[in-house]
């Protein structure tokens, strides 16, 4: 199931390499700031990472505003070692409400 959310994105990266089994691996990563925390063990905005569809890298590069607010569409999928992971599958620059 896909859901929409707005995130404060700080960077995107793409990776292309050969996996240990010889397969071509193509993946992308979105880095964003989470909400401010003030706890006994952390103060600030931790960086969170999402996986992304590789074709989205070009779309992010074309928008090119970092850091910036982006409306993203995410989907819950099985990630590495079967762990649940949010994948960014769509993006647009967020419309700031005045």
Secondary structure, DSSP 8 states (H G I E B T S, - for coil): -EEEEEEEEEEEEEEEEE-TTS-EEEEEEEEEE---EE-SS-EE--EEEEEE-TTHHHHHHHH--SSEEEEEEEEEEE-GGG-EEEEEEEEEE-----
